[in-house]
Amino acid sequence: MSEIVVEPSSGTCVLIQCDVINTIENYRQVENSQAESGGILIGEYRGEHLNIVGLTTPSVGDLQSRFRFFRRSKTHQSEALKAWNSSDKKKTFIGDWHTHAEDHPSPSSIDTTDWLKKLPKRKMFLIIQGRKSRWYGIWDGANLLRADLSSE
């Protein structure tokens, strides 16, 4: 089943397709030997709302360790460009996801610093997958806002 996430102060709704959630959950760090994983989210802007339809996963060239993931592979950009071109310029890089080796994750100071430096000046969606739950956030182009699953 797809998930709907809402950022309460702006009312932005984000629809995340179930295969995106399932793929991210497959990278949970349930064993102590597992490294962080991550990638980009691909989707569409629908006015103020977002529809996440795809993602990239760790690829050759990315740097992974127990507590860090560095997206270095050119595969992520290539997949975003492929989605853009094959969708008549509707699907694009719409966010970032990665895992944390904790039950209930929240952004680290490294995460927030990286997002401040690297995210574009437009609305983006962020997911951190923990062992038992996920953290959701919306970058509004300048600020990070926590988002939550809709109860509807």
C-alpha positions in Angstrom: 0.0 0.0 0.0 1.2 3.5 -0.8 1.9 5.9 2.1 0.8 9.5 2.4 3.0 11.9 4.4 1.9 15.3 5.4 3.9 18.4 6.6 1.4 20.0 9.0 2.4 23.7 8.8 2.3 23.9 4.9 -0.2 21.1 4.3 2.1 19.6 1.7 1.1 16.0 1.0 3.6 13.4 -0.3 2.4 10.2 -1.9 5.1 7.5 -1.7 4.5 4.4 -3.9 4.7 1.1 -2.1 7.5 -0.3 -4.2 9.7 2.7 -3.1 8.9 2.0 0.6 9.6 -1.8 0.1 12.9 -1.1 -1.5 14.1 1.2 1.2 12.9 -1.2 3.9 15.1 -3.9 2.3 18.2 -1.8 3.2 17.4 -1.6 6.9 20.5 -2.1 9.0 19.2 -4.9 11.1 22.7 -6.6 11.5 25.6 -4.9 13.1 27.7 -5.6 10.1 25.5 -3.8 7.7 26.6 -0.4 6.3 24.4 2.6 5.7 22.7 2.7 2.3 21.0 5.5 0.4 20.1 7.1 -2.9 17.8 9.6 -4.5 14.1 9.8 -4.7 12.5 10.3 -8.1 9.0 11.8 -8.5 6.8 14.5 -9.7 5.7 17.9 -8.4 1.9 18.3 -8.4 1.5 21.9 -7.4 2.4 22.0 -3.7 2.3 18.2 -3.4 4.8 15.5 -4.3 4.4 12.0 -5.8 7.4 9.7 -5.3 7.4 7.0 -7.9 11.0 5.7 -7.9 14.4 5.7 -6.3 18.0 4.8 -6.8 19.9 2.4 -4.6 23.6 2.1 -3.6 25.8 1.7 -6.6 29.5 1.1 -7.5 31.4 4.3 -6.5 29.2 5.1 -3.5 31.0 5.1 -0.2 29.3 3.1 2.6 30.3 2.5 6.2 28.4 1.5 9.3 27.5 5.2 10.1 27.9 7.0 6.8 26.7 6.9 3.2 28.3 9.1 0.6 26.5 9.2 -2.7 29.4 9.4 -5.2 28.2 7.2 -8.1 27.2 8.9 -11.3 24.4 6.3 -11.6 22.1 8.4 -9.4 22.3 11.4 -11.7 22.0 9.2 -14.8 18.8 7.6 -13.4 17.3 11.0 -12.6 18.1 12.3 -16.1 16.6 9.1 -17.7 13.4 9.6 -15.7 13.3 13.3 -16.7 13.7 12.5 -20.4 11.3 9.5 -20.5 8.5 11.4 -18.7 8.3 14.5 -20.9 10.2 16.4 -18.2 7.8 15.6 -15.4 9.8 13.1 -13.2 12.9 14.4 -11.5 15.2 14.2 -8.6 12.8 15.0 -5.8 14.6 14.0 -2.6 17.1 11.9 -0.7 17.0 8.7 1.4 19.4 6.8 3.5 19.5 4.4 6.4 20.6 4.8 10.1 21.7 2.1 12.5 19.1 3.0 15.1 15.6 1.8 15.8 13.9 5.2 15.5 16.0 7.5 13.3 16.4 11.3 13.2 18.7 13.5 11.2 22.3 13.8 12.5 24.2 17.1 12.5 26.1 15.7 9.5 22.8 15.0 7.7 21.4 18.5 8.3 24.8 20.2 7.3 24.9 18.1 4.1 21.3 19.0 3.2 21.9 22.7 3.8 24.9 22.6 1.5 23.7 20.3 -1.3 19.9 20.5 -1.6 18.5 22.8 -4.3 16.4 25.8 -3.5 13.1 24.0 -4.1 10.9 21.6 -2.3 12.5 18.2 -1.6 11.5 15.1 0.4 13.8 13.3 2.8 13.6 9.8 4.3 15.8 8.2 6.9 15.1 4.5 7.4 15.8 3.1 10.8 15.5 -0.5 12.1 11.9 -0.1 13.3 10.6 3.2 11.8 11.2 5.9 9.3 11.8 9.6 9.7 10.3 11.9 7.1 11.2 15.5 6.3 10.5 18.2 3.8 13.1 20.7 2.6 11.3 23.9 1.6 14.3 25.3 -0.2 15.7 26.9 2.9 14.4 25.1 6.0 13.9 21.5 7.1 10.4 20.6 8.3 9.5 17.3 9.9 6.6 15.4 8.2 4.5 12.6 9.5 2.3 9.8 8.2 -1.2 10.9 7.5 -3.8 9.3 9.8 -6.4 9.5 7.1 
